[in-house]
Amino acid sequence: MAFAYRGGVLCAEQVSLEDIARRFGTPCYVYSHAVLEGNYGEFARALAARPALIAYSVKANGNLALLALLARLGAGFDIVSGGELARVLKAGGDARKVVFSGIGKSEAEIAQALQARILCLNLESEAELERVAAVAARLGVEAPVAFRVNPDVDAKTHPHISTGLKQNKFGIAYADAERLYRDAAKRPGIAVIGIGCHIGSMMADPAPYAAAAARIAALAERLARAGIALEHIDLGGGIGIRAGDKTPAPIAEFMRGALAALGDRKEKLIVDPGRSIVGEAGLLLTRIEYLKPGEAKNFVIVDAAMNDLIRPALYDAWHEVRPVRERAESGVPARVYDVVGPVCESADFLARERTLAVRAGDLLAILSAGAYGMVMGSNYNARPRPAEVLASGGEAQLARERETIEQLFAAERVLH
């Protein structure tokens, strides 16, 4: 295991988290090279028998060190903004392996993507098709496009991360897809090359993923009969990770179901995993400031907060909490605590009702925090964002410096 106790101290690979805290301070995100590479490898092995592109979802974690590592492994990238495209290119990613998703692409972002010669723009509305066609005409280039089709399949996940139902804002309606594809195929400057979908995040059951693949495959067949041949089918991501007593099916099982649904179709398969690659590859390292017993609840107050990891406040997400040092002495009683931060909101918690034997000054590790952690961080309460560290074997390197307070207002002006 990449995060395991060695001599009573929790380590990231071979590096003690106590040493990381001494070198880089807390709070601090810590990532494991081995877990990241291993998770990517699971997808690569499951898809080895078919032409496929694993397009890592940059929104899950866009740290340049992690993107560069994935690029070296051969990954493509699924992006949702011009800023994410710039990150991918800065990290050495191949623009020809980039898929641009998202419902609100600006004209400037579309132009940026076309000039970079990315693989594909995933369109999510008829209005977006009009905009892409206009930008392509202005630039004198051909725009490679696919439509993200809403298959109306329930991913059976949290409502805030469900994306494939009729009421969701994402994608085009399944019933409208053939009409829009026929329209797009006739337009000068538009090259229709693919079709895609994404039904939600934190999926534990492969069945909805396979059902969505079957719906998209059936649509691709109808398009082929209409003379619209596609180069790829993009099934999105959304495979979950362990949370509490819930463990999703293995990555290979999701891929087997999808491949079976696609049958003997010849299009290249694209998948867009994010959390399932980076989620369990990261933890948030934090130090206890105070223990606060109370009548109704006991609190562990730490130096990390909801501005560092908002998922518990936003989705009631569950993260395992481990003391960095295992306690041997009997003088520290185990109590049930809520783990909370110093931000002035009642929603500022990282974990609830956890049994811990800890003292003020101890270090805690908030596990499975590699996805939608730092990337969703904010400066609420004028709090600088934490450092990020990548552990590889016996070495830990700074992947992002801790923000300073001065950086928080460096772009602001006092007006007179």
C-alpha positions in Angstrom: 0.0 0.0 0.0 1.3 3.5 -0.9 -0.2 5.0 2.4 0.8 2.6 5.2 2.2 2.6 8.7 6.0 1.9 9.0 7.3 1.7 12.5 4.1 3.2 13.8 4.2 6.3 11.5 1.9 6.7 8.4 4.0 7.1 5.3 3.5 8.2 1.7 5.3 5.4 -0.1 8.6 5.3 1.8 8.4 8.9 3.1 7.1 9.6 6.7 4.3 12.0 6.8 5.9 13.5 9.9 8.9 14.4 7.7 6.7 15.9 5.1 5.0 18.0 7.7 8.3 19.2 9.0 9.6 20.1 5.5 6.5 21.6 3.9 4.2 22.5 6.8 0.5 21.9 7.2 -2.1 21.7 5.8 -0.5 20.0 2.8 -1.7 17.8 0.0 0.4 14.7 -0.5 0.2 12.5 -3.6 1.6 9.0 -4.4 3.3 8.5 -7.8 2.8 4.7 -7.4 -1.0 4.9 -6.9 -1.4 7.3 -9.8 0.6 5.1 -12.1 -1.1 2.0 -10.9 -4.6 3.3 -11.4 -3.8 4.5 -14.9 -2.3 1.1 -15.6 -5.6 -0.6 -14.6 -7.4 1.3 -17.4 -4.6 0.6 -19.9 -4.7 -3.1 -19.2 -8.5 -3.3 -19.3 -8.5 -1.6 -22.7 -5.4 -3.2 -24.2 -7.3 -5.3 -26.7 -9.1 -2.3 -28.4 -7.9 1.0 -29.9 -8.6 3.4 -27.0 -7.6 6.7 -25.4 -7.6 7.2 -21.7 -8.3 11.0 -21.5 -7.7 11.9 -17.8 -10.2 14.4 -16.6 -8.2 17.5 -15.6 -10.9 19.0 -13.5 -10.3 16.2 -10.9 -6.8 17.5 -10.2 -4.8 19.8 -12.5 -1.5 20.0 -10.7 1.3 20.2 -13.4 3.4 17.5 -11.8 0.6 15.0 -12.0 -0.4 16.0 -15.5 3.2 15.6 -16.6 3.4 12.2 -15.1 0.2 11.1 -16.8 1.4 12.5 -20.2 4.6 10.4 -19.9 2.4 7.4 -19.3 0.6 8.1 -22.6 -2.6 9.7 -21.3 -4.8 12.0 -23.2 -6.8 14.7 -21.4 -10.4 15.7 -21.0 -10.7 19.5 -20.3 -13.5 21.9 -19.6 -11.8 25.3 -19.9 -9.1 27.2 -21.7 -7.2 27.3 -18.5 -7.1 23.5 -18.3 -5.9 23.4 -21.9 -3.0 25.7 -21.0 -2.2 23.5 -18.0 -2.1 20.4 -20.2 0.2 22.0 -22.8 2.5 23.5 -20.1 2.8 20.0 -18.6 3.9 18.5 -21.9 0.5 17.0 -22.9 -0.2 16.2 -26.5 -2.9 18.6 -27.9 -3.9 15.8 -30.4 -5.1 13.8 -27.4 -7.2 16.5 -25.8 -11.0 16.4 -25.7 -12.7 19.7 -24.8 -16.0 19.1 -22.9 -18.2 21.6 -21.0 -21.4 23.4 -21.7 -20.2 27.1 -21.8 -17.2 27.4 -24.0 -16.4 31.0 -24.9 -15.4 32.1 -28.4 -11.9 32.7 -27.1 -11.7 29.2 -25.7 -13.0 27.6 -28.9 -10.4 29.6 -30.9 -7.7 28.6 -28.5 -8.6 24.9 -28.9 -8.8 25.1 -32.7 -5.5 26.9 -32.9 -3.9 24.3 -30.6 -5.3 21.5 -32.9 -6.9 19.5 -30.2 -8.5 16.1 -31.0 -12.2 17.1 -30.5 -14.7 19.7 -29.2 -17.6 18.0 -27.4 -20.6 20.1 -28.2 -23.5 20.3 -25.7 -26.1 22.4 -27.6 -27.3 23.5 -31.0 -26.2 27.0 -30.1 -22.7 25.8 -29.4 -22.6 24.2 -32.9 -23.4 27.6 -34.4 -20.7 29.3 -32.4 -18.0 26.7 -33.2 -18.9 26.9 -36.9 -18.6 30.7 -36.8 -15.2 30.6 -35.1 -13.9 27.9 -37.4 -15.0 30.0 -40.5 -13.3 33.1 -39.1 -10.0 31.2 -38.5 -10.2 29.4 -41.8 -9.9 25.9 -40.1 -12.0 22.8 -39.8 -13.4 22.1 -36.3 -13.4 18.4 -35.2 -16.6 17.9 -33.2 -18.7 15.3 -31.3 -22.0 15.8 -29.5 -22.3 14.9 -25.9 -25.6 13.0 -25.9 -27.7 12.6 -22.8 -28.7 9.0 -22.7 -31.1 9.5 -19.8 -29.5 6.8 -17.7 -29.5 7.1 -13.9 -26.0 6.7 -12.5 -27.5 6.1 -9.1 -25.2 8.6 -7.4 -25.5 11.9 -5.5 -27.9 14.4 -7.2 -25.2 17.0 -7.4 -22.9 14.8 -9.4 -25.5 13.1 -11.6 -25.1 14.3 -15.2 -27.0 11.9 -17.5 -30.7 12.5 -16.8 -33.2 14.5 -18.7 -33.3 17.2 -16.0 -29.5 17.7 -16.0 -27.9 20.7 -17.7 -25.4 18.6 -19.6 -25.5 17.2 -23.2 -28.2 17.2 -25.9 -31.4 15.2 -25.7 -31.1 11.7 -27.1 -34.2 12.3 -29.3 -32.5 15.4 -30.9 -29.2 13.7 -31.6 -29.8 12.4 -35.1 -31.2 15.8 -36.3 -28.2 17.7 -34.9 -25.7 15.2 -36.4 -27.3 15.6 -39.8 -27.1 19.3 -39.5 -23.5 19.3 -38.3 -22.4 16.9 -41.1 -23.7 19.3 -43.8 -21.8 22.4 -42.4 -18.6 23.6 -44.0 -15.8 23.9 -41.6 -17.2 21.2 -39.3 -15.8 17.6 -39.2 -18.1 15.3 -37.3 -15.7 12.7 -35.8 -17.3 11.3 -32.6 -20.1 10.9 -30.1 -19.9 11.0 -26.3 -21.8 10.8 -23.0 -21.2 11.1 -19.3 -23.8 10.1 -16.8 -22.4 11.0 -13.4 -19.6 10.6 -10.8 -18.9 8.2 -8.0 -20.5 5.3 -9.7 -20.2 2.0 -7.8 -22.2 -0.2 -10.1 -21.0 -0.9 -13.7 -24.6 -1.6 -15.0 -25.6 2.1 -15.6 -22.2 2.6 -17.4 -22.8 -0.3 -19.7 -26.4 0.8 -20.3 -25.3 4.2 -21.4 -22.7 2.6 -23.7 -25.4 0.5 -25.3 -27.6 3.5 -25.9 -24.7 5.4 -27.5 -23.7 2.4 -29.6 -27.2 2.1 -30.9 -27.2 5.8 -31.9 -23.8 5.4 -33.5 -25.2 2.6 -35.6 -28.2 4.7 -36.8 -25.8 7.5 -37.7 -23.7 5.1 -39.7 -26.7 3.9 -41.6 -27.4 7.6 -42.4 -24.0 8.0 -43.9 -22.4 9.7 -40.8 -19.3 7.6 -39.9 -17.7 8.3 -36.6 -14.1 7.8 -35.5 -14.6 7.5 -31.8 -17.1 6.8 -29.0 -16.5 8.7 -25.7 -18.1 7.0 -22.7 -16.9 9.6 -20.2 -15.7 8.7 -16.7 -17.4 8.7 -13.3 -16.1 5.5 -11.7 -16.1 5.9 -8.0 -13.6 5.1 -5.3 -13.9 3.6 -1.8 -15.9 5.7 0.6 -16.9 4.4 4.1 -18.4 0.9 3.6 -19.0 1.4 -0.1 -16.5 -0.1 -2.5 -17.1 0.2 -6.2 -16.7 -2.6 -8.7 -13.1 -2.9 -10.1 -12.2 -0.7 -13.1 -11.8 -3.8 -15.2 -15.4 -4.7 -14.6 -16.7 -1.3 -15.7 -14.6 -1.6 -18.9 -15.7 -5.2 -19.6 -19.4 -4.1 -19.4 -18.7 -1.1 -21.7 -16.8 -3.2 -24.2 -19.5 -5.8 -24.3 -22.1 -3.1 -24.9 -20.1 -1.8 -27.8 -19.8 -5.2 -29.3 -17.9 -5.3 -32.6 -18.0 -1.6 -33.3 -14.8 -0.4 -34.9 -14.7 3.2 -33.5 -11.9 4.1 -31.1 -13.0 4.1 -27.5 -12.3 7.1 -25.3 -12.8 7.1 -21.5 -12.4 10.1 -19.3 -11.5 8.9 -15.8 -10.5 11.5 -13.2 -11.3 10.5 -9.6 -10.7 6.8 -10.2 -7.1 7.7 -11.2 -6.2 10.4 -8.7 -8.7 10.2 -5.8 -7.0 7.5 -3.8 -3.6 8.8 -4.8 -3.8 11.8 -2.5 -4.4 12.8 1.1 -4.7 16.0 3.0 -2.2 16.3 5.9 -3.3 18.4 8.7 -2.3 19.2 12.3 -4.6 19.3 15.4 -4.8 22.8 16.9 -7.3 22.1 19.7 -9.5 19.4 21.3 -12.8 20.8 22.3 -15.1 18.6 24.3 -18.8 19.6 24.4 -22.2 18.5 25.7 -23.5 17.2 22.4 -20.3 16.7 20.5 -16.6 16.6 20.8 -14.5 18.4 18.3 -11.0 18.0 16.8 -10.1 21.4 15.4 -7.4 21.2 12.8 -5.5 23.7 10.6 -7.2 22.4 7.4 -10.7 23.6 6.5 -13.5 23.6 4.0 -11.6 26.0 1.8 -8.9 23.3 1.4 -11.3 20.4 1.0 -14.9 21.4 0.3 -16.3 17.9 -0.6 -17.6 17.0 2.8 -19.5 20.4 3.1 -20.7 20.2 -0.5 -21.7 16.6 -0.9 -21.5 15.2 2.6 -18.5 13.2 1.2 -16.9 10.6 3.5 -13.1 10.6 3.9 -11.3 8.2 6.1 -9.3 9.9 8.9 -6.1 8.3 10.3 -3.7 9.6 12.9 -0.2 9.9 11.4 1.4 8.3 14.5 -0.2 5.2 16.0 -0.6 5.7 19.8 0.9 3.1 22.0 0.4 4.8 25.4 -2.9 4.2 27.3 -3.1 7.7 28.7 -4.9 9.1 25.5 -8.6 8.1 25.6 -10.4 7.3 22.4 -13.4 9.5 21.9 -15.9 10.2 19.1 -15.1 13.5 17.4 -16.2 15.7 14.6 -13.1 16.9 12.7 -13.6 20.6 11.9 -11.6 23.5 10.7 -11.2 27.2 11.7 -13.4 28.7 8.9 -16.4 30.6 10.3 -19.1 28.3 8.8 -21.0 25.5 10.5 -20.5 23.5 7.3 -16.7 23.6 7.9 -16.1 20.0 8.7 -13.8 17.3 7.2 -15.3 14.3 9.0 -18.1 13.5 11.5 -18.3 11.0 14.3 -14.9 9.5 14.1 -13.4 7.5 17.0 -9.9 8.9 17.5 -7.3 8.7 20.3 -5.4 12.0 19.7 -3.8 15.0 21.4 -3.5 18.7 20.3 -0.5 18.9 18.0 -0.9 15.5 16.5 -1.0 15.1 12.7 -4.0 13.6 10.9 -4.3 12.3 7.3 -7.6 12.8 5.5 -7.5 10.0 2.9 -8.8 9.7 -0.7 -8.4 13.5 -1.1 -6.5 13.5 -4.4 -9.6 14.4 -6.5 -11.6 17.6 -6.2 -9.5 18.7 -3.3 -6.9 21.3 -4.0 -8.5 22.0 -7.4 -11.7 23.2 -5.7 -9.8 25.1 -3.0 -10.5 28.8 -2.2 -9.1 31.6 -0.2 -12.3 32.0 2.0 -11.5 33.8 5.3 -8.3 35.0 3.6 -6.7 31.6 4.0 -3.7 30.8 1.7 -4.1 27.5 -0.2 -1.9 24.6 1.0 1.3 23.2 -0.5 1.2 20.1 -2.7 3.9 17.3 -2.5 4.5 14.3 -4.7 6.0 11.2 -3.1 7.9 8.7 -5.2 9.6 5.9 -3.5 11.8 7.4 -0.8 11.6 10.9 -2.2 9.1 13.7 -1.6 9.2 16.8 -3.9 7.3 20.0 -3.7 4.8 20.1 -6.6 3.3 23.4 -5.6 4.4 26.0 -3.1 2.2 27.1 -0.3 0.5 30.4 -1.1 1.5 33.4 0.9 -0.9 36.0 2.4 0.7 38.6 0.2 -0.2 36.7 -2.9 -3.9 36.8 -1.9 -4.1 40.5 -2.5 -1.2 41.1 -4.9 -3.7 41.8 -7.8 -5.9 44.2 -5.7 -5.6 47.9 -5.4 -6.4 50.4 -2.6 -8.4 53.1 -4.2 -8.5 56.7 -3.1 
